[in-house]
Amino acid sequence: MSSSPLARRDFLRTAGSAVALPLAAAVPTAGMARTPELPFVELAVATICTDGFANRKHEPAFRLLPQLGVRHVEFNLWFPDVITPNYIASLQTRCAATGLTPVCVQGTGFGAEGRHGVQKDVGHKLALMYAARQLGCRRVKCTGAARGTQGGLAAVIEVCRELAPAARELDQLILLENHAKNVLEFISDYEELFAAVDSPHIGLCCDVAHFEGSGVDLHAVVEKFHARLLHVDLKDNRTRGQGHDTVPYGEGVTDFKAFLSHLLARAYRGYLVLEFAAAEPREPIIGNLRRGRDLFQPYVRPAR
C-alpha cells in the first residue's frame, strides 16, 4: 500500500466504513428517528453516578435514576458487551419502561498507535455513533489517553480527522472531554486540536472538576471555546490545581453561579450533566444528585 498521507487517509476511511456497515445494517431504521435539536439548555445525569466504573449493565441506573426527576440520561458504554446492537435495543426498551431519555453515550477514550491502532479507534468511535443513533440521540463523548501514551494528542487529531465526515453524514457530535494528566487537559491542547480539525461536529465537553484540578481557568475556557463548547459535565472539586478530587456539590472550590452565568451569556446550548463516579453504597448518591439538580435547575432554558 502507498504510504502517502492521501492514500493512508483513503485506506482508513474505507476500513472505517467496513467496520460501520455491519453495524448500520443491524440498527433498525425506526431506532434512528430523532427529533432535531432546538436551542436549549437542559439538565441530564450520567450513569457513572449510579453505576461507577464497573459493568453493572446499568441496573443501578434504571433502579435509582427514575427517583431523581431528571429524565435525560448519558449512558456510559465502556465495555464490549454494552455496545452491541442487541444491548442498545435493550436500553431502548428499559428507557421506555422507566421514562428515561438517552441524550448522549460515553465510550472509552481516544488512543491509537500506528495505522492499525488508528483504524481500530475509528471503528470504535463509529460503533458509538451508531449506538447513539439507535438510541435516538446525537452525542458521543470520549476523553483522551494519559500524556505520553497511545499516540498522544497527534493520534486524537488523526482519528478526529477521519471521523469528521462520518459525524457530518450521521449528524452526530463528537465531544472531547478534558481530564487531568491527559492529552486533553489544557487550553493549548484544544487550540491545537481545533486548529487541525475544523468541524462543527467535533467539539469540547467541559468537565468542570477536571479543569479545576488542572488549574485551568473556567472563564478562559468559555471565552476561548464558546463556539465549540457543546457539552458540560458538572461536579465539584476539592481544590484548584492540585489534581482531580471530587466532593459533593457545594463543598468544593467551583463557583457554579459565576461559571454558568458566563456560559449562558456566551449563548451556550446543550446539556448540563450531573456527572461524578459513584461510591459504595450507591443508593445515598441520590441525595447529592438531588442537591445538584436543585442547584442547576435555574439555568435550564427549554427549547421553544
C-alpha positions as CSV (number, residue, x, y, z in Angstrom):
1,M,0.0,0.0,0.0
2,S,1.2,3.5,-0.7
3,S,2.5,5.4,2.3
4,S,1.3,8.8,1.1
5,P,-1.0,10.7,3.5
6,L,-3.7,10.8,0.9
7,A,-3.5,7.0,0.3
8,R,-3.5,6.4,4.0
9,R,-6.5,8.6,4.5
10,D,-8.4,6.7,1.8
11,F,-7.5,3.4,3.4
12,L,-8.6,4.5,6.8
13,R,-11.9,5.8,5.5
14,T,-12.6,2.6,3.7
15,A,-11.6,0.5,6.6
16,G,-13.8,2.5,9.0
17,S,-16.7,2.1,6.6
18,A,-16.2,-1.6,6.6
19,V,-16.5,-1.7,10.4
20,A,-19.6,0.5,10.4
21,L,-21.6,-1.1,7.6
22,P,-22.5,-4.3,9.5
23,L,-23.5,-2.2,12.5
24,A,-25.6,0.1,10.3
25,A,-27.4,-3.0,8.9
26,A,-28.1,-4.2,12.4
27,V,-29.7,-1.0,13.6
28,P,-33.5,-0.8,13.0
29,T,-34.4,2.2,10.9
30,A,-37.1,3.2,13.4
31,G,-34.5,3.4,16.1
32,M,-32.6,6.1,14.2
33,A,-35.6,8.5,14.3
34,R,-34.5,11.7,16.2
35,T,-36.2,15.0,16.8
36,P,-34.0,17.8,15.6
37,E,-32.5,19.8,18.5
38,L,-33.7,23.4,19.0
39,P,-31.8,25.9,21.1
40,F,-31.9,24.7,24.7
41,V,-30.1,24.3,28.0
42,E,-31.2,21.2,29.8
43,L,-30.2,19.0,32.8
44,A,-29.0,15.5,32.3
45,V,-27.5,12.8,34.5
46,A,-24.7,10.3,33.7
47,T,-25.0,6.7,34.6
48,I,-21.5,6.8,36.2
49,C,-23.2,8.5,39.1
50,T,-25.1,5.3,40.0
51,D,-23.0,2.5,38.3
52,G,-19.5,3.7,38.9
53,F,-16.8,2.2,36.7
54,A,-17.9,-1.4,36.9
55,N,-20.0,-3.2,34.2
56,R,-23.3,-3.4,36.1
57,K,-25.3,-3.5,32.9
58,H,-26.9,-0.2,34.0
59,E,-29.1,-2.0,36.7
60,P,-28.4,0.7,39.4
61,A,-29.1,3.5,36.9
62,F,-32.5,2.1,35.9
63,R,-33.3,1.4,39.6
64,L,-32.2,4.7,41.0
65,L,-32.4,7.5,38.4
66,P,-36.2,7.5,38.0
67,Q,-36.3,8.8,41.6
68,L,-34.4,11.9,40.6
69,G,-36.9,13.5,38.3
70,V,-34.2,14.2,35.6
71,R,-35.2,12.2,32.6
72,H,-32.3,12.9,30.2
73,V,-29.5,10.4,30.7
74,E,-26.0,10.0,29.4
75,F,-25.2,6.3,29.2
76,N,-21.6,5.1,29.9
77,L,-20.8,2.4,27.3
78,W,-17.3,1.3,28.4
79,F,-17.4,-2.5,27.8
80,P,-17.6,-4.6,24.6
81,D,-20.9,-6.3,25.6
82,V,-22.8,-3.0,26.0
83,I,-22.1,-1.5,22.6
84,T,-23.7,-4.4,20.6
85,P,-26.9,-3.6,18.7
86,N,-28.9,-6.1,20.9
87,Y,-27.8,-4.5,24.1
88,I,-28.6,-1.0,22.8
89,A,-32.0,-2.2,21.8
90,S,-32.5,-3.4,25.4
91,L,-31.6,0.1,26.6
92,Q,-34.3,1.4,24.4
93,T,-36.8,-0.9,26.0
94,R,-35.7,-0.2,29.5
95,C,-35.8,3.6,28.9
96,A,-39.3,3.3,27.5
97,A,-40.4,1.4,30.7
98,T,-38.8,3.9,33.1
99,G,-39.4,7.2,31.4
100,L,-35.7,7.9,30.8
101,T,-34.5,9.5,27.6
102,P,-30.9,8.9,26.2
103,V,-29.2,12.1,25.2
104,C,-25.5,11.0,25.0
105,V,-23.3,7.9,25.1
106,Q,-19.8,7.9,26.6
107,G,-17.2,5.5,25.4
108,T,-13.6,4.7,26.3
109,G,-11.1,7.3,25.4
110,F,-9.2,8.1,22.2
111,G,-5.9,6.4,21.8
112,A,-4.1,4.8,18.9
113,E,-0.6,3.9,17.9
114,G,0.3,3.1,14.2
115,R,-2.0,2.6,11.3
116,H,-3.8,-0.4,12.8
117,G,-4.4,1.5,16.0
118,V,-6.0,4.4,14.2
119,Q,-8.1,2.1,12.2
120,K,-9.4,0.3,15.3
121,D,-10.1,3.6,17.1
122,V,-12.0,5.0,14.1
123,G,-14.1,1.8,14.0
124,H,-14.8,2.0,17.8
125,K,-16.0,5.6,17.6
126,L,-18.1,4.8,14.5
127,A,-19.7,2.0,16.6
128,L,-20.5,4.5,19.3
129,M,-22.1,6.9,16.8
130,Y,-24.3,4.1,15.5
131,A,-25.2,3.2,19.1
132,A,-26.2,6.9,19.7
133,R,-28.3,6.9,16.6
134,Q,-30.0,3.7,17.6
135,L,-30.9,5.3,20.9
136,G,-32.2,8.4,19.1
137,C,-29.5,10.8,20.3
138,R,-26.6,12.6,18.6
139,R,-23.8,12.9,21.2
140,V,-20.8,10.7,21.6
141,K,-18.4,11.7,24.5
142,C,-14.8,10.4,24.9
143,T,-11.7,11.7,26.5
144,G,-8.1,11.0,25.5
145,A,-5.3,8.9,27.0
146,A,-2.7,9.7,29.6
147,R,0.0,12.0,28.3
148,G,2.9,10.2,26.6
149,T,0.8,7.1,25.8
150,Q,-1.3,5.7,22.9
151,G,-0.1,8.1,20.3
152,G,-0.6,11.3,22.3
153,L,-2.6,14.3,21.1
154,A,-1.5,13.6,17.5
155,A,-3.4,10.3,17.5
156,V,-6.6,12.1,18.8
157,I,-6.3,14.6,16.0
158,E,-5.7,11.9,13.3
159,V,-8.7,9.9,14.4
160,C,-10.9,13.0,14.6
161,R,-9.9,14.0,11.1
162,E,-11.2,10.6,9.9
163,L,-14.4,10.8,12.0
164,A,-15.5,14.3,11.0
165,P,-17.0,13.4,7.6
166,A,-18.9,10.4,9.2
167,A,-20.1,12.6,12.0
168,R,-21.5,15.0,9.5
169,E,-23.2,12.3,7.5
170,L,-24.7,10.7,10.6
171,D,-25.5,14.1,12.2
172,Q,-23.5,13.2,15.3
173,L,-21.5,15.3,17.7
174,I,-18.1,14.0,18.9
175,L,-17.5,15.5,22.4
176,L,-13.9,15.6,23.5
177,E,-13.8,15.6,27.3
178,N,-10.9,17.1,29.3
179,H,-9.2,15.1,32.0
180,A,-6.4,15.9,34.4
181,K,-3.0,14.5,33.3
182,N,-4.5,13.7,29.9
183,V,-3.7,14.7,26.3
184,L,-6.9,16.7,26.5
185,E,-6.2,18.8,29.6
186,F,-5.2,22.4,28.9
187,I,-6.4,25.2,26.7
188,S,-3.4,24.7,24.4
189,D,-4.4,21.1,23.8
190,Y,-7.8,22.1,22.5
191,E,-6.3,25.0,20.5
192,E,-4.0,22.6,18.6
193,L,-6.9,20.1,18.1
194,F,-9.4,22.6,16.8
195,A,-6.9,24.3,14.6
196,A,-6.3,20.9,12.9
197,V,-9.9,19.7,12.8
198,D,-12.3,22.5,11.8
199,S,-15.7,20.7,12.0
200,P,-18.9,21.8,13.8
201,H,-19.4,18.1,14.6
202,I,-16.2,18.0,16.7
203,G,-16.4,19.9,19.9
204,L,-15.5,20.3,23.6
205,C,-17.0,18.7,26.6
206,C,-16.1,20.8,29.5
207,D,-15.6,18.7,32.7
208,V,-15.6,21.4,35.3
209,A,-13.9,19.4,38.1
210,H,-11.1,18.2,35.8
211,F,-10.3,21.8,34.6
212,E,-10.3,22.9,38.2
213,G,-8.0,20.1,39.2
214,S,-5.6,21.0,36.3
215,G,-5.7,24.7,37.4
216,V,-7.4,25.8,34.2
217,D,-9.5,29.0,34.4
218,L,-13.1,28.0,33.6
219,H,-13.8,31.6,32.4
220,A,-10.9,31.4,30.0
221,V,-12.3,28.1,28.6
222,V,-15.7,29.7,28.0
223,E,-14.2,32.8,26.3
224,K,-11.8,30.8,24.1
225,F,-14.1,28.0,23.1
226,H,-17.7,29.1,23.4
227,A,-18.3,28.3,19.8
228,R,-17.0,24.8,20.2
229,L,-18.3,24.1,23.7
230,L,-21.1,21.6,23.2
231,H,-21.5,19.7,26.5
232,V,-20.8,20.4,30.2
233,D,-20.1,17.9,33.0
234,L,-20.8,19.4,36.4
235,K,-19.1,18.2,39.5
236,D,-17.3,20.0,42.3
237,N,-13.6,19.6,43.0
238,R,-11.9,19.8,46.4
239,T,-9.0,22.0,45.3
240,R,-7.8,24.0,42.3
241,G,-4.6,23.0,40.5
242,Q,-3.9,20.0,42.8
243,G,-5.5,17.2,40.9
244,H,-8.9,15.8,40.3
245,D,-10.7,15.1,43.6
246,T,-14.5,15.4,43.5
247,V,-16.6,16.3,46.5
248,P,-20.4,16.8,47.0
249,Y,-21.9,19.8,45.3
250,G,-21.2,23.0,47.2
251,E,-18.3,21.6,49.2
252,G,-15.5,22.3,46.7
253,V,-13.9,25.3,45.0
254,T,-16.2,25.8,42.0
255,D,-18.2,29.0,41.7
256,F,-21.0,27.4,39.7
257,K,-23.1,30.6,39.7
258,A,-20.3,32.6,38.0
259,F,-19.4,29.8,35.6
260,L,-22.9,29.0,34.5
261,S,-23.9,32.7,34.2
262,H,-20.9,33.3,32.0
263,L,-21.7,30.1,29.9
264,L,-25.2,31.2,29.3
265,A,-24.1,34.8,28.5
266,R,-22.0,33.2,25.7
267,A,-25.1,31.6,24.3
268,Y,-24.3,28.0,25.4
269,R,-26.8,25.5,24.1
270,G,-26.6,21.9,25.3
271,Y,-26.8,19.7,28.4
272,L,-25.6,20.4,31.9
273,V,-24.7,16.9,33.1
274,L,-24.6,15.7,36.7
275,E,-21.6,13.5,36.4
276,F,-19.4,12.0,39.1
277,A,-18.3,8.5,40.0
278,A,-20.5,6.6,42.5
279,A,-19.1,5.5,45.8
280,E,-20.3,2.4,47.7
281,P,-23.0,2.0,48.7
282,R,-24.6,3.6,45.6
283,E,-28.1,4.4,47.0
284,P,-27.0,7.5,49.0
285,I,-25.7,9.1,45.8
286,I,-29.3,10.2,45.0
287,G,-29.1,12.8,47.8
288,N,-26.1,14.5,46.1
289,L,-27.8,14.2,42.7
290,R,-30.9,16.0,44.1
291,R,-28.6,18.7,45.5
292,G,-27.1,19.2,42.1
293,R,-30.5,19.1,40.4
294,D,-31.8,21.9,42.6
295,L,-28.6,23.9,42.3
296,F,-28.5,23.8,38.5
297,Q,-32.3,23.9,37.6
298,P,-32.4,27.7,37.5
299,Y,-30.0,27.6,34.5
300,V,-32.3,25.4,32.3
301,R,-33.6,27.0,29.2
302,P,-36.1,24.7,27.5
303,A,-36.4,24.7,23.7
304,R,-39.1,27.0,22.4
